[in-house]
Amino acid sequence: MAMDAGEIERLIKEALPDARVTIEDLRGDGDHYAALVQSTAFEGKSRVQQHQMVYKALQGKMGGELHALALQTGVPEDA
């Protein structure tokens, strides 16, 4: 079962309320997405820690409903 881009964004924003989230469906199949997530919560965190925060926000759906996610994270430039 594919996962909707809106659901991915909702889950991320639920965990990181100030997040700016951009989702792109890479193949149009609802299984392969690219996401850019920017949040002040990432400040002082390594890239690995930032990605772990996003994966945790996805509540175990990664690898199941969500097959592939190319993830870019960072702190907003105006933060």
Secondary structure as UniProt FT lines:
FT   HELIX           5..15
FT   TURN            17..18
FT   STRAND          20..25
FT   STRAND          32..38
FT   HELIX           40..42
FT   TURN            43..44
FT   HELIX           47..57
FT   TURN            58..60
FT   TURN            63..65
FT   STRAND          68..74
FT   TURN            77..78
//
